């Protein structure tokens, strides 16, 4: 038992961190709340269109959630390596750890996890983020890491992405990440427009907006690929090399973009080949279709009014005879 539990009171304590991305959790909570509300009001929808309505809501919310969440995820490109490396500067301690690199649109995350976690009388479990977004300075974040005395593997990996590094990876990833982020924001706008057009309903132009959303998402992937395919400096830890590959965010964006492409093409093709089937999917054949047919048809008298017409077409002299007859 030591004073102050083995630490000095004038040193700042360890910052607590969540084990997940809080921004992504907030976005997921909002869209899941919208989905739960849709499920609650589902029994109020009559007919066979109930299932189609639920599918449309789920598809729309899924696409919107993916497009918005991909702006803040940090695993567009990721890689891991297990190596024996020095732990901190000016120390001969060597630890065995898993070192991870996760690259997003707005910065990089460097992870250091001991194998086992408790080594050299410390808990080796680090996850540091170095941002290069519009309002962030990557070099300043790296300097703060030096001042805090972060472990050497984290500083070694982060140094590869500084502006003064001869690797020149900072400029490549920063520019490609910004262009990819801009195209994703545009995709979010086109997705909102497609939702409005489908609800009005203007189905054909809603399909066009889905195609535009798919194109923008695929363009964002192309912008990121340009940085991925450029030559990069090797990240070596002894004989082990840290290599990265496309992460979950990249593949999820690709899958969602292809889904938007298929949905948009399906709407356009059905609108030209089988418009009645398309109206059935969007629940337009039950009430609105009858009203549209009513405006197109001429207003002819019904058969039930034939007796009234017969009375009105009685000759005038017969009416006079009836009125002059004495009872």
C-alpha positions as CSV (number, residue, x, y, z in Angstrom):
1,X,0.0,0.0,0.0
2,X,1.6,3.2,-1.2
3,X,0.7,6.9,-0.9
4,X,-1.7,8.1,-3.5
5,X,-2.0,4.5,-4.8
6,X,1.5,4.6,-6.4
7,X,1.0,7.8,-8.4
8,X,1.9,11.4,-7.8
9,X,-1.0,13.8,-7.2
10,X,0.4,16.5,-9.5
11,X,0.3,14.3,-12.6
12,X,-2.8,14.2,-14.7
13,X,-4.8,11.0,-14.5
14,X,-5.5,8.7,-17.4
15,X,-8.3,9.9,-19.6
16,X,-11.3,7.5,-19.7
17,X,-12.4,6.5,-23.2
18,X,-15.3,4.6,-24.6
19,X,-14.7,1.2,-26.2
20,X,-16.7,2.3,-29.3
21,X,-17.2,5.4,-31.5
22,X,-19.8,7.5,-29.7
23,X,-20.7,9.4,-32.9
24,X,-21.6,6.2,-34.7
25,X,-23.6,5.1,-31.7
26,X,-25.6,8.3,-31.7
27,X,-26.3,8.0,-35.4
28,X,-27.3,4.4,-35.0
29,X,-29.6,5.3,-32.1
30,X,-31.4,7.9,-34.2
31,X,-32.1,5.7,-37.1
32,X,-33.0,2.7,-34.9
33,X,-35.5,5.0,-33.1
34,X,-37.0,5.9,-36.5
35,X,-37.3,2.2,-37.4
36,X,-38.9,1.4,-34.1
37,X,-41.5,4.2,-34.7
38,X,-42.2,2.8,-38.1
39,X,-42.8,-0.7,-36.7
40,X,-45.2,0.7,-34.1
41,X,-47.4,2.4,-36.7
42,X,-47.2,-0.6,-39.0
43,X,-50.5,-2.2,-37.9
44,X,-52.3,1.0,-39.0
45,X,-51.5,0.2,-42.6
46,X,-54.1,-1.9,-44.4
47,X,-53.8,-4.4,-47.2
48,X,-50.9,-6.2,-48.7
49,X,-48.9,-3.0,-49.0
50,X,-47.9,-3.3,-45.3
51,X,-44.9,-5.5,-46.1
52,X,-43.8,-3.3,-49.1
53,X,-44.0,-0.2,-46.9
54,X,-41.9,-1.8,-44.2
55,X,-39.2,-2.9,-46.7
56,X,-39.1,0.6,-48.2
57,X,-38.6,2.1,-44.7
58,X,-35.9,-0.3,-43.8
59,X,-34.0,0.1,-47.0
60,X,-34.2,3.9,-46.8
61,X,-33.1,4.1,-43.2
62,X,-30.2,1.6,-43.8
63,X,-28.9,3.6,-46.8
64,X,-29.1,6.9,-44.9
65,X,-27.4,5.5,-41.8
66,X,-24.5,4.0,-43.8
67,X,-23.9,7.2,-45.8
68,X,-23.9,9.3,-42.7
69,X,-21.9,6.9,-40.4
70,X,-19.1,6.4,-42.9
71,X,-18.1,10.0,-42.5
72,X,-17.0,9.3,-38.9
73,X,-15.7,5.7,-39.0
74,X,-12.0,5.1,-38.7
75,X,-11.5,1.7,-40.5
76,X,-11.5,2.5,-44.2
77,X,-8.1,0.9,-44.2
78,X,-6.7,-1.2,-41.4
79,X,-3.9,-3.6,-40.5
80,X,-2.4,-5.5,-37.6
81,X,1.0,-6.9,-36.8
82,X,2.3,-8.8,-33.7
83,X,5.9,-7.9,-32.9
84,X,8.5,-7.7,-30.1
85,X,9.4,-4.0,-29.8
86,X,10.7,-1.5,-27.4
87,X,8.1,0.0,-25.1
88,X,9.2,3.5,-24.4
89,X,12.1,5.8,-25.2
90,X,15.2,5.8,-23.1
91,X,14.2,2.3,-21.8
92,X,15.5,-1.1,-22.6
93,X,12.2,-2.8,-21.9
94,X,10.9,-5.0,-24.7
95,X,7.3,-6.1,-24.9
96,X,5.3,-8.3,-27.1
97,X,2.3,-6.5,-28.5
98,X,-0.3,-6.3,-31.2
99,X,0.1,-3.0,-33.2
100,X,-2.8,-1.8,-35.3
101,X,-3.2,1.0,-37.8
102,X,-6.7,2.2,-38.8
103,X,-7.1,5.0,-41.4
104,X,-10.3,7.0,-41.8
105,X,-11.3,10.0,-43.8
106,X,-10.4,12.4,-41.0
107,X,-7.3,10.9,-39.4
108,X,-5.6,7.7,-38.2
109,X,-5.9,5.5,-35.1
110,X,-2.9,3.7,-33.8
111,X,-3.6,0.8,-31.4
112,X,-1.2,-0.9,-29.1
113,X,-2.4,-3.9,-27.2
114,X,0.0,-6.0,-25.0
115,X,0.1,-9.7,-25.5
116,X,-0.5,-10.3,-22.6
117,X,-2.0,-6.9,-21.6
118,X,0.0,-6.7,-18.3
119,X,3.7,-6.3,-18.9
120,X,6.6,-4.4,-17.3
121,X,4.3,-3.6,-14.4
122,X,1.9,-1.7,-16.7
123,X,-1.4,-2.2,-18.6
124,X,-0.5,-1.9,-22.3
125,X,-3.8,-0.9,-23.9
126,X,-3.6,2.2,-26.0
127,X,-5.8,3.6,-28.8
128,X,-4.7,7.1,-30.0
129,X,-6.3,9.2,-32.7
130,X,-4.4,11.7,-34.8
131,X,-6.8,13.9,-36.9
132,X,-6.2,15.8,-40.1
133,X,-9.7,17.1,-40.7
134,X,-10.4,20.7,-41.7
135,X,-10.3,22.1,-38.1
136,X,-7.5,19.8,-36.9
137,X,-3.7,20.0,-37.0
138,X,-2.0,16.6,-37.3
139,X,1.4,17.8,-36.4
140,X,0.1,19.4,-33.3
141,X,-1.6,16.2,-32.3
142,X,1.7,14.3,-32.8
143,X,3.5,16.9,-30.7
144,X,1.0,16.4,-27.9
145,X,1.7,12.7,-28.1
146,X,5.4,13.3,-27.7
147,X,4.7,15.5,-24.7
148,X,2.5,12.9,-23.0
149,X,5.2,10.3,-23.5
150,X,3.2,7.8,-25.6
151,X,4.8,4.4,-26.2
152,X,7.4,4.3,-29.0
153,X,5.4,2.0,-31.4
154,X,2.5,4.5,-31.5
155,X,4.8,7.5,-32.1
156,X,6.8,5.5,-34.7
157,X,3.6,4.8,-36.7
158,X,2.1,8.2,-36.3
159,X,5.4,9.9,-37.4
160,X,4.9,8.3,-40.9
161,X,1.9,10.5,-41.5
162,X,3.3,13.8,-40.4
163,X,3.8,16.6,-42.9
164,X,7.6,16.6,-42.5
165,X,7.9,12.9,-43.1
166,X,9.6,11.9,-46.3
167,X,6.9,9.3,-46.9
168,X,4.5,12.0,-48.1
169,X,1.5,9.9,-46.9
170,X,-0.1,12.7,-45.0
171,X,-0.8,14.8,-48.1
172,X,-2.1,11.7,-50.1
173,X,-4.5,10.5,-47.4
174,X,-5.6,14.0,-46.4
175,X,-6.6,15.1,-49.9
176,X,-8.3,11.8,-50.8
177,X,-10.1,11.7,-47.5
178,X,-11.5,15.2,-48.0
179,X,-12.8,14.5,-51.5
180,X,-14.3,11.2,-50.4
181,X,-16.0,13.0,-47.5
182,X,-17.4,15.7,-49.8
183,X,-18.9,13.2,-52.2
184,X,-20.4,11.3,-49.2
185,X,-22.1,14.5,-48.0
186,X,-23.5,15.0,-51.5
187,X,-24.7,11.4,-51.5
188,X,-26.6,12.1,-48.3
189,X,-28.3,15.0,-49.9
190,X,-29.4,13.0,-53.0
191,X,-30.6,10.2,-50.7
192,X,-32.9,12.7,-48.9
193,X,-34.2,14.0,-52.2
194,X,-34.9,10.5,-53.3
195,X,-36.9,9.9,-50.1
196,X,-39.0,13.0,-50.8
197,X,-39.6,12.1,-54.4
198,X,-40.8,8.6,-53.5
199,X,-43.1,10.0,-50.9
200,X,-44.7,12.6,-53.2
201,X,-44.8,10.2,-55.2
202,X,-42.6,10.8,-58.3
203,X,-41.2,7.4,-58.7
204,X,-39.1,7.8,-61.9
205,X,-37.2,10.8,-60.6
206,X,-36.7,9.1,-57.2
207,X,-35.0,6.2,-59.1
208,X,-32.8,8.8,-60.8
209,X,-31.8,10.2,-57.4
210,X,-30.9,6.7,-56.2
211,X,-28.7,6.2,-59.2
212,X,-27.0,9.5,-58.4
213,X,-26.5,8.5,-54.8
214,X,-24.9,5.2,-55.9
215,X,-22.6,7.1,-58.3
216,X,-21.5,9.5,-55.6
217,X,-20.8,6.7,-53.1
218,X,-18.7,4.8,-55.7
219,X,-16.8,8.0,-56.5
220,X,-15.9,8.4,-52.9
221,X,-14.4,4.9,-53.0
222,X,-12.4,5.9,-56.1
223,X,-11.0,9.0,-54.3
224,X,-9.9,6.8,-51.4
225,X,-8.4,4.2,-53.7
226,X,-6.1,6.8,-55.3
227,X,-4.3,7.2,-51.9
228,X,-4.3,3.5,-51.2
229,X,-2.5,2.6,-54.4
230,X,0.3,5.2,-54.1
231,X,3.7,3.9,-52.9
232,X,4.0,4.0,-49.1
233,X,6.9,3.8,-46.7
234,X,7.3,0.4,-45.0
235,X,6.4,0.2,-41.3
236,X,8.8,-2.2,-39.8
237,X,9.0,-3.7,-36.3
238,X,12.1,-5.8,-36.5
239,X,11.4,-8.5,-39.0
240,X,7.6,-7.9,-38.8
241,X,6.0,-5.5,-41.2
242,X,2.7,-3.7,-40.6
243,X,0.6,-3.9,-43.8
244,X,-2.9,-2.5,-44.3
245,X,-5.8,-3.5,-46.4
246,X,-9.3,-2.2,-47.1
247,X,-11.4,-2.1,-43.9
248,X,-15.0,-2.7,-43.0
249,X,-16.1,0.8,-43.8
250,X,-14.8,0.6,-47.4
251,X,-16.6,-2.7,-48.1
252,X,-19.8,-1.5,-46.4
253,X,-19.8,1.6,-48.6
254,X,-19.2,-0.4,-51.7
255,X,-22.1,-2.8,-50.8
256,X,-24.4,0.1,-50.1
257,X,-23.5,1.8,-53.3
258,X,-24.2,-1.3,-55.3
259,X,-27.5,-1.7,-53.5
260,X,-28.5,1.9,-54.4
261,X,-27.5,1.1,-58.0
262,X,-29.7,-2.0,-58.2
263,X,-32.7,-0.3,-56.5
264,X,-32.4,2.7,-58.8
265,X,-32.2,0.6,-62.0
266,X,-35.1,-1.6,-60.7
267,X,-37.3,1.5,-60.3
268,X,-36.5,2.9,-63.7
269,X,-37.0,-0.5,-65.5
270,X,-40.2,-1.3,-63.7
271,X,-41.5,2.2,-64.5
272,X,-41.0,1.6,-68.2
273,X,-41.9,-2.1,-68.4
274,X,-44.4,-2.9,-65.6
275,X,-45.7,0.4,-64.2
276,X,-48.6,-1.4,-62.4
277,X,-46.1,-3.6,-60.5
278,X,-44.2,-0.5,-59.5
279,X,-47.4,1.1,-58.2
280,X,-48.1,-2.0,-56.3
281,X,-44.8,-1.8,-54.5
282,X,-45.4,1.8,-53.6
283,X,-49.1,1.2,-52.6
284,X,-50.4,3.4,-55.4
285,X,-53.0,1.0,-56.9
286,X,-55.5,1.1,-54.1
287,X,-56.8,4.6,-53.7
288,X,-54.8,6.9,-55.8
289,X,-55.1,4.7,-58.9
290,X,-58.9,4.7,-58.7
291,X,-58.9,8.5,-58.4
292,X,-56.7,8.9,-61.4
293,X,-58.9,6.6,-63.4
294,X,-61.9,8.6,-62.3
295,X,-60.4,11.8,-63.8
296,X,-59.6,10.1,-67.1
297,X,-63.0,8.5,-67.6
298,X,-65.9,10.6,-69.0
299,X,-68.7,11.2,-66.6
300,X,-71.6,9.2,-68.1
301,X,-74.9,8.7,-66.3
302,X,-75.4,5.5,-64.4
303,X,-77.8,2.8,-65.2
304,X,-79.6,3.4,-61.9
305,X,-80.7,6.8,-63.1
306,X,-82.6,5.5,-66.2
307,X,-86.0,5.7,-64.5
308,X,-85.4,9.4,-63.7
309,X,-84.5,10.0,-67.3
310,X,-87.7,8.2,-68.4
311,X,-89.8,10.5,-66.3
312,X,-88.0,13.6,-67.6
313,X,-88.6,12.4,-71.2
314,X,-92.4,12.1,-70.9
315,X,-94.1,14.1,-73.6
316,X,-95.5,17.4,-72.5
317,X,-99.1,16.8,-73.8
318,X,-99.3,13.7,-71.6
319,X,-98.3,15.7,-68.6
320,X,-101.0,18.1,-69.4
321,X,-103.6,15.4,-69.6
322,X,-102.6,14.1,-66.2
323,X,-102.8,17.4,-64.6
324,X,-106.2,18.2,-66.0
325,X,-107.9,14.9,-65.2
326,X,-110.6,15.3,-62.5
327,X,-110.8,12.9,-59.7
